[in-house]
Amino acid sequence: MPGDAILINTSRGPVVDEEALAHALHNETIGGAGLDVFENEPDLHPKLKTAPNCIRTPHIASASYQTREAIGMLAADAIIGVLEGQPASKIPNLIQP
């Protein structure tokens, strides 16, 4: 990556090698990073915590008003449907032990 590049990760923590990123940030071989997800949430990599060119947010990328409202409406519609005798829709994938 170019030295002035800024890495943004809002997808999944393990997508980024946090050790390598922390090293690049502290050595200024990358311009900065914006992270909303981490490999071991909520325990952040200690060197990412101290990197002055790293902005960290608490996994809130989907926390817009519009997104939360849409999620609430989907849930309400699904509950109403079940109460009216319709088959359940949009059942989440559950992890079985």
Order of alpha helices (4+ residues) and beta strands (2+ residues): beta-alpha-beta-alpha-beta-alpha
